[in-house]
Amino acid sequence: MDTDYLSRECYKAIIIEAEKLSHDLTLHYGLLSIDCKNEDEYIDKAEQMTREIMQADDAELEDLFWGNLPDKKKFQLTCTDILENIGRVRAIPFDKRKFDF
């Protein structure tokens, strides 16, 4: 699946939120969609990835951000925001979400 097939709500909740912090983080969320069959699977994987990277140590974060590590507080806040946004998207019935395609 391509990120173009995500609902506007999902795209804004995850991709746009990640981009506010770092393009590097956005790339990871974008690549995550490749192995997903649908938006629900993407949301599940994005939530799992977010929880995992919130627990990452400094070396793992250096790798994640290709040496361009953002401020740790901002990183944690962004991850928290993404998780909260995911909860909001899940609360929207699938047929009420807006799609470009």
Protein Blocks (a to p, Z undefined) as FASTA:
>chain_A
ZZklpcfklmmmmmmmmmmmomklmmmmmmmmmmpcbfklmmmmmmmmmmmmmmpcfklm
mmmnnopaccfklmmmmmmmmmmmmmmmmmpcfklpccfZZ
